[in-house]
Amino acid sequence: MAYIKNDPFRGNFDSLEEFADVVSEVLHCPITIEDANHRLIAYSTHDERTDPARVSTIIGRRVPEKVINNLWKEGVIPALLKSREPVRVKTMDDIGLGDRVAVSIWKNEEVLGFIWALEVDKSLNEQDLVLLKQAAEAAKNKLLQLQARKNKKEERFQEFFWKLLTGHIQSNEETMENFRLLKITPPSSFAVAVLQFEEDITNEEEKQISYLLQTNQRLKTALYTIDHHQFILLVSLHQIDQPLNKLNDFVQTFVHKMEERFAVKSIKPAFSSVYSDYQKVEKAYREALTVLSMKEKFPSEVNEIHGYQNLGIYQFIDVLLEKRTNDGYENHALKKLHEYDDKHNSDLVETLEAFLNKDNNVNEAAKTLNVHTNTLNYRLKRISEIGEINLKDPNQKMTLYIDLKLEKFK
């Protein structure tokens, strides 16, 4: 696709808004310009021809999440992230998207943003597509300037966040002053989430993370930072109903989309309790790290648990282990069962743990152990006799459950 010699976009433009108007005049169609995370940067202002998706983008200052999801499913965004050529997008009535053409704005091998040309009264011809590519080249420097300012701002954000995470801000007054100076509205309630990658987070993965956070419209991220293989977020829960359920959905969706869109696998999510006191950010951070620690030590039991509130007894496992160790305690019933298993090559301890894990549900425990319920009931009877255990006593069962978990922790 050859370039047109008389480039109409060569001049200096005071702003991207002025630039968008010029592109619109040249191509005779409405124009929007977005950054790489689909946040609206500029749009042509003097053209009333539009569609619902463009209206929503202008009002919300970013592309609606449902539109982004559909563009991924239809292969439009993957194409824009690979090619420097314009990409045609056909009408998608269910999301209010009319015919349009998009082109990526590149700097070397990095996509800085996108220009979208809405085809209302006319379809862009080959010459128009050449002009659209030239417009993308002309917009590059303006977007680089915006990116440089954004990077400096994010450095200040991250420095402040680390002070909160490590308890180096001594009062709520000082915290609020930092929020004010950074022009961030502090959420009335929040949680700390940590997304743990298998290896140190690369620059490319950092961009992918930023993309997902910016395009997510369920929960807002007030602050974030990276610590080697962990991505740490302060998540706003301001006026959010059922915040723990929303947090769970937020981290699970993040993990799913990182794998689906960018082939990044095995991310472990964790999040804290909900707080409103910013002196407790450090505590919230420790809670999220505790969840990750338990996932490492008890993968089968805790793998699907992401929130500190749902850890149950695993919240206290360190304290309980310390007490048991200091006291030199030994569970008589478990000792007898282990001795019996060793002598008779049986599985009574495993059977007991499966039964307790399934909250005394014989059918579920039998499925887990792959045995008949009659076999399980016989084993439970032998467990009661050998270990001198009353399996109808909740106190005894809770003690056994805890001590079984502590055995794995040693």
C-alpha positions as CSV (number, residue, x, y, z in Angstrom):
1,M,0.0,0.0,0.0
2,A,1.9,3.1,-1.3
3,Y,2.0,6.3,0.6
4,I,0.5,9.5,-0.8
5,K,3.1,12.2,-1.4
6,N,1.0,15.2,-0.4
7,D,0.6,14.0,3.2
8,P,-2.3,16.1,4.7
9,F,-1.1,15.2,8.2
10,R,2.4,16.6,8.1
11,G,1.7,19.9,9.9
12,N,2.1,20.6,13.6
13,F,-1.1,20.2,15.6
14,D,-1.8,21.8,18.9
15,S,-3.7,18.8,20.2
16,L,-4.9,15.4,19.2
17,E,-8.5,16.8,19.2
18,E,-7.4,19.1,16.4
19,F,-5.7,16.2,14.7
20,A,-8.8,14.0,14.9
21,D,-10.8,16.8,13.2
22,V,-8.4,17.0,10.4
23,V,-8.4,13.2,9.8
24,S,-12.2,13.4,9.8
25,E,-12.2,16.2,7.2
26,V,-9.8,14.3,5.0
27,L,-11.6,11.0,5.1
28,H,-15.2,12.4,5.4
29,C,-16.1,10.2,8.4
30,P,-16.2,10.4,12.2
31,I,-12.8,9.6,13.9
32,T,-11.9,8.4,17.4
33,I,-8.3,7.9,18.7
34,E,-7.6,5.5,21.6
35,D,-4.5,4.6,23.6
36,A,-3.4,1.0,23.7
37,N,-5.8,0.2,26.5
38,H,-8.8,1.5,24.6
39,R,-9.1,4.7,26.6
40,L,-10.4,7.6,24.5
41,I,-7.8,10.2,23.8
42,A,-9.5,12.3,21.1
43,Y,-12.5,12.3,18.7
44,S,-13.7,14.4,15.8
45,T,-16.2,16.9,17.2
46,H,-18.1,18.4,14.2
47,D,-19.7,15.3,12.8
48,E,-23.1,14.2,14.1
49,R,-23.0,10.8,12.2
50,T,-22.3,8.1,14.7
51,D,-23.4,4.8,16.3
52,P,-24.2,3.6,19.9
53,A,-20.7,2.1,20.5
54,R,-19.0,5.4,19.6
55,V,-21.5,7.4,21.7
56,S,-20.8,5.1,24.7
57,T,-17.0,5.5,24.1
58,I,-17.2,9.3,24.1
59,I,-19.5,9.5,27.2
60,G,-17.4,6.9,29.2
61,R,-14.1,8.1,27.9
62,R,-13.2,4.5,27.0
63,V,-14.5,1.7,24.9
64,P,-17.3,-0.3,26.7
65,E,-16.1,-3.7,27.9
66,K,-18.7,-5.6,26.0
67,V,-17.4,-4.0,22.8
68,I,-13.8,-4.9,23.6
69,N,-14.8,-8.5,24.4
70,N,-16.6,-8.9,21.1
71,L,-13.7,-7.4,19.1
72,W,-11.4,-10.0,20.7
73,K,-13.8,-12.8,19.9
74,E,-14.1,-11.7,16.3
75,G,-10.3,-11.5,15.9
76,V,-10.2,-7.7,15.3
77,I,-8.0,-6.7,18.2
78,P,-5.6,-9.7,17.7
79,A,-5.2,-8.5,14.1
80,L,-4.6,-4.9,15.2
81,L,-1.9,-6.1,17.6
82,K,-0.1,-7.9,14.8
83,S,-0.5,-5.8,11.7
84,R,0.3,-2.3,10.6
85,E,-2.4,-2.5,7.9
86,P,-6.0,-1.2,8.4
87,V,-8.5,-3.7,9.6
88,R,-12.1,-3.7,8.5
89,V,-14.8,-4.3,11.1
90,K,-18.3,-5.3,10.0
91,T,-21.5,-4.3,11.8
92,M,-22.2,-6.0,15.1
93,D,-25.8,-4.9,15.9
94,D,-25.9,-6.6,19.3
95,I,-23.3,-4.2,20.7
96,G,-24.3,-1.2,18.7
97,L,-21.2,-1.2,16.4
98,G,-21.5,-0.1,12.8
99,D,-19.1,-0.6,9.9
100,R,-15.7,0.9,10.6
101,V,-12.0,0.6,9.8
102,A,-9.3,0.6,12.4
103,V,-5.5,1.0,12.2
104,S,-2.8,0.6,14.9
105,I,-0.4,3.4,15.8
106,W,3.1,1.8,16.1
107,K,6.4,2.8,17.6
108,N,8.9,0.1,16.5
109,E,7.3,-3.2,17.8
110,E,4.9,-1.6,20.3
111,V,1.3,-0.6,19.7
112,L,0.7,2.9,21.2
113,G,-3.0,3.2,20.2
114,F,-5.6,3.0,17.5
115,I,-7.5,5.2,15.1
116,W,-11.1,4.2,14.3
117,A,-12.9,5.6,11.2
118,L,-16.6,5.1,11.2
119,E,-18.1,4.2,7.8
120,V,-21.5,5.9,8.0
121,D,-22.3,7.2,4.5
122,K,-19.4,5.8,2.6
123,S,-16.9,2.9,2.6
124,L,-13.2,3.8,2.7
125,N,-11.5,3.1,-0.6
126,E,-7.9,2.1,-1.1
127,Q,-6.7,5.7,-1.2
128,D,-8.5,6.4,2.0
129,L,-6.8,3.4,3.7
130,V,-3.5,4.7,2.6
131,L,-4.4,8.1,4.2
132,L,-5.5,6.3,7.4
133,K,-2.1,4.6,7.7
134,Q,-0.4,8.0,7.2
135,A,-2.6,9.4,9.9
136,A,-1.5,6.6,12.3
137,E,2.2,7.5,11.5
138,A,1.5,11.2,12.2
139,A,-0.2,10.5,15.5
140,K,2.8,8.5,16.9
141,N,4.8,11.4,18.4
142,K,1.7,12.8,20.2
143,L,1.0,9.4,21.8
144,L,4.7,9.0,22.8
145,Q,4.5,12.3,24.6
146,L,1.3,11.2,26.5
147,Q,3.0,7.9,27.3
148,A,6.1,9.6,28.8
149,R,3.9,11.8,31.1
150,K,1.9,8.7,32.1
151,N,5.0,6.7,33.0
152,K,6.3,9.5,35.3
153,K,2.9,9.7,37.0
154,E,2.8,5.9,37.5
155,E,6.3,6.0,39.2
156,R,4.9,8.4,41.8
157,F,1.8,6.2,42.3
158,Q,4.0,3.1,42.9
159,E,6.3,4.8,45.3
160,F,3.2,5.9,47.4
161,F,1.7,2.4,47.2
162,W,4.9,0.8,48.5
163,K,4.9,3.1,51.5
164,L,1.3,2.0,52.3
165,L,2.2,-1.7,51.7
166,T,5.2,-1.6,54.0
167,G,3.6,0.6,56.8
168,H,5.8,3.6,56.2
169,I,3.0,6.2,56.3
170,Q,2.2,6.9,60.0
171,S,-1.3,8.5,59.8
172,N,-4.4,8.6,57.8
173,E,-3.9,12.4,57.4
174,E,-0.6,11.8,55.7
175,T,-2.2,9.1,53.5
176,M,-5.0,11.4,52.4
177,E,-2.6,14.2,51.7
178,N,-0.7,11.9,49.3
179,F,-3.9,10.9,47.6
180,R,-4.7,14.6,47.1
181,L,-1.2,15.4,45.7
182,L,-1.5,12.5,43.3
183,K,-5.1,13.6,42.3
184,I,-6.5,10.2,43.2
185,T,-9.9,9.9,44.9
186,P,-9.3,7.4,47.8
187,P,-11.9,4.6,47.8
188,S,-14.2,4.5,50.9
189,S,-13.4,0.8,51.1
190,F,-10.7,-1.4,49.5
191,A,-8.8,-4.7,49.4
192,V,-5.3,-5.7,48.4
193,A,-5.1,-8.3,45.7
194,V,-1.9,-10.1,44.6
195,L,-1.6,-12.0,41.3
196,Q,1.3,-14.4,41.4
197,F,3.0,-15.4,38.1
198,E,5.2,-18.4,37.7
199,E,8.3,-16.2,36.9
200,D,9.3,-12.5,37.1
201,I,6.8,-10.4,35.2
202,T,8.2,-9.2,31.8
203,N,7.7,-5.8,30.2
204,E,5.3,-7.4,27.7
205,E,3.3,-9.1,30.5
206,E,3.2,-5.8,32.3
207,K,1.5,-4.2,29.3
208,Q,-0.9,-7.1,29.0
209,I,-1.8,-6.7,32.7
210,S,-2.3,-2.9,32.3
211,Y,-4.5,-3.6,29.3
212,L,-6.8,-6.0,31.2
213,L,-7.1,-3.6,34.2
214,Q,-7.9,-0.7,32.0
215,T,-10.5,-2.5,29.9
216,N,-12.1,-4.2,33.0
217,Q,-15.2,-2.2,34.0
218,R,-16.3,-4.2,37.0
219,L,-13.9,-3.0,39.7
220,K,-11.5,-0.1,39.6
221,T,-7.8,-0.3,40.6
222,A,-6.7,2.7,42.6
223,L,-3.0,1.8,42.8
224,Y,-0.8,-1.1,41.6
225,T,2.9,-2.1,41.5
226,I,5.1,-5.1,40.6
227,D,7.4,-7.1,42.9
228,H,9.3,-9.6,40.8
229,H,6.6,-12.3,40.0
230,Q,3.8,-10.7,41.9
231,F,1.4,-8.0,40.6
232,I,-0.1,-6.1,43.6
233,L,-3.2,-4.0,43.4
234,L,-5.3,-1.8,45.7
235,V,-8.8,-2.5,44.5
236,S,-11.6,0.0,45.0
237,L,-14.7,-1.4,46.5
238,H,-16.5,2.0,46.8
239,Q,-20.3,1.4,46.9
240,I,-19.9,-2.2,45.7
241,D,-22.5,-4.7,46.9
242,Q,-21.2,-8.2,47.9
243,P,-17.6,-7.0,47.6
244,L,-16.0,-10.4,48.4
245,N,-18.0,-12.1,45.6
246,K,-17.1,-9.3,43.2
247,L,-13.4,-9.6,44.1
248,N,-13.5,-13.3,43.5
249,D,-15.0,-12.8,40.1
250,F,-12.5,-10.0,39.3
251,V,-9.4,-12.1,40.0
252,Q,-10.8,-15.2,38.3
253,T,-11.7,-13.2,35.2
254,F,-8.3,-11.7,35.2
255,V,-6.6,-15.1,35.3
256,H,-8.9,-16.5,32.6
257,K,-8.3,-13.6,30.2
258,M,-4.6,-13.6,30.7
259,E,-4.6,-17.2,29.5
260,E,-7.2,-16.8,26.8
261,R,-5.9,-13.7,25.2
262,F,-2.2,-13.7,25.9
263,A,-1.4,-17.5,26.7
264,V,-0.1,-16.6,30.2
265,K,-0.9,-19.6,32.4
266,S,-0.8,-20.7,36.0
267,I,-1.4,-17.3,37.7
268,K,-2.4,-17.7,41.3
269,P,-4.8,-15.0,42.6
270,A,-5.3,-13.9,46.2
271,F,-7.0,-11.1,48.0
272,S,-7.4,-9.7,51.5
273,S,-10.4,-8.8,53.6
274,V,-12.2,-5.5,53.0
275,Y,-11.0,-2.4,54.8
276,S,-11.8,1.3,55.0
277,D,-8.8,2.3,57.3
278,Y,-5.7,3.0,55.2
279,Q,-3.5,2.2,58.2
280,K,-4.5,-1.4,57.5
281,V,-3.1,-1.6,53.9
282,E,0.0,-3.4,55.3
283,K,-2.3,-5.9,57.1
284,A,-4.3,-6.5,54.0
285,Y,-1.2,-7.1,52.0
286,R,0.0,-9.7,54.6
287,E,-3.4,-11.4,54.3
288,A,-3.1,-11.8,50.5
289,L,0.4,-13.2,50.9
290,T,-1.0,-15.6,53.5
291,V,-3.5,-16.9,51.0
292,L,-0.6,-17.5,48.5
293,S,1.5,-19.2,51.1
294,M,-1.4,-21.6,51.9
295,K,-1.9,-22.3,48.2
296,E,1.8,-23.5,48.1
297,K,1.6,-25.6,51.2
298,F,-1.9,-27.1,50.7
299,P,-2.5,-27.1,46.9
300,S,-5.3,-29.6,46.9
301,E,-7.3,-28.0,49.8
302,V,-6.7,-24.3,49.1
303,N,-6.2,-24.0,45.3
304,E,-9.7,-22.8,44.6
305,I,-9.7,-20.4,47.6
306,H,-8.6,-16.9,46.7
307,G,-9.9,-14.7,49.6
308,Y,-8.5,-14.5,53.1
309,Q,-12.0,-14.6,54.6
310,N,-12.5,-18.0,53.0
311,L,-9.3,-19.6,54.3
312,G,-11.1,-20.7,57.4
313,I,-8.8,-22.7,59.7
314,Y,-5.8,-22.0,57.3
315,Q,-5.8,-18.4,58.6
316,F,-4.4,-19.7,61.9
317,I,-2.3,-22.7,60.8
318,D,1.0,-21.0,61.7
319,V,-0.1,-20.1,65.2
320,L,-1.5,-23.5,65.8
321,L,1.7,-25.2,64.6
322,E,3.8,-23.1,66.8
323,K,1.7,-24.0,69.9
324,R,1.7,-27.7,69.0
325,T,5.5,-27.6,68.6
326,N,6.1,-25.7,71.8
327,D,3.8,-28.0,73.8
328,G,5.3,-31.1,72.3
329,Y,1.8,-32.2,71.6
330,E,1.0,-35.5,69.9
331,N,-2.5,-36.5,68.8
332,H,-3.1,-40.0,70.4
333,A,-5.8,-41.0,67.9
334,L,-3.7,-40.1,64.8
335,K,-0.7,-41.8,66.3
336,K,-2.7,-45.1,66.7
337,L,-4.1,-44.8,63.2
338,H,-0.7,-44.2,61.6
339,E,0.8,-47.2,63.5
340,Y,-2.1,-49.4,62.3
341,D,-1.7,-48.2,58.6
342,D,2.1,-48.9,58.8
343,K,1.6,-52.3,60.2
344,H,-1.3,-53.4,58.0
345,N,-0.6,-51.4,54.8
346,S,-4.0,-49.8,55.1
347,D,-5.4,-46.3,54.5
348,L,-7.3,-45.3,57.6
349,V,-5.6,-41.9,58.0
350,E,-6.3,-41.0,54.3
351,T,-9.9,-42.2,54.8
352,L,-10.4,-40.1,57.9
353,E,-9.1,-37.0,56.2
354,A,-11.3,-37.5,53.1
355,F,-14.3,-37.9,55.4
356,L,-13.6,-34.7,57.3
357,N,-12.7,-32.8,54.1
358,K,-16.2,-33.6,52.8
359,D,-17.9,-32.4,56.0
360,N,-18.9,-35.9,57.1
361,N,-20.6,-36.6,53.8
362,V,-20.2,-40.4,53.3
363,N,-21.3,-40.4,49.6
364,E,-18.9,-37.5,48.6
365,A,-16.0,-39.0,50.6
366,A,-16.6,-42.5,49.0
367,K,-16.4,-40.8,45.5
368,T,-13.1,-39.1,46.5
369,L,-11.6,-42.4,47.7
370,N,-13.2,-44.4,44.8
371,V,-14.7,-46.9,47.2
372,H,-18.2,-48.2,47.9
373,T,-20.1,-46.4,50.7
374,N,-20.3,-49.8,52.6
375,T,-16.5,-50.0,52.5
376,L,-16.2,-46.5,53.8
377,N,-18.6,-47.1,56.6
378,Y,-16.6,-50.2,57.6
379,R,-13.4,-48.2,57.6
380,L,-15.0,-45.4,59.7
381,K,-16.1,-48.0,62.2
382,R,-12.5,-49.3,62.4
383,I,-11.1,-45.7,62.7
384,S,-13.5,-45.1,65.7
385,E,-12.3,-48.3,67.4
386,I,-8.6,-48.1,66.8
387,G,-8.3,-44.3,67.4
388,E,-10.9,-44.3,70.3
389,I,-12.7,-41.6,68.3
390,N,-16.3,-40.5,68.5
391,L,-17.1,-39.3,65.0
392,K,-20.3,-37.7,66.2
393,D,-18.4,-35.3,68.5
394,P,-17.8,-32.0,66.6
395,N,-14.9,-31.0,69.0
396,Q,-13.1,-34.3,68.4
397,K,-13.6,-34.0,64.6
398,M,-12.3,-30.4,64.5
399,T,-9.2,-31.3,66.5
400,L,-8.5,-34.2,64.2
401,Y,-9.0,-32.0,61.1
402,I,-6.6,-29.4,62.4
403,D,-3.9,-32.0,63.4
404,L,-4.2,-33.7,60.1
405,K,-3.4,-30.4,58.3
406,L,-0.6,-29.6,60.7
407,E,1.0,-32.9,59.9
408,K,1.4,-31.7,56.3
409,F,2.8,-28.3,57.4
410,K,5.8,-29.8,59.3
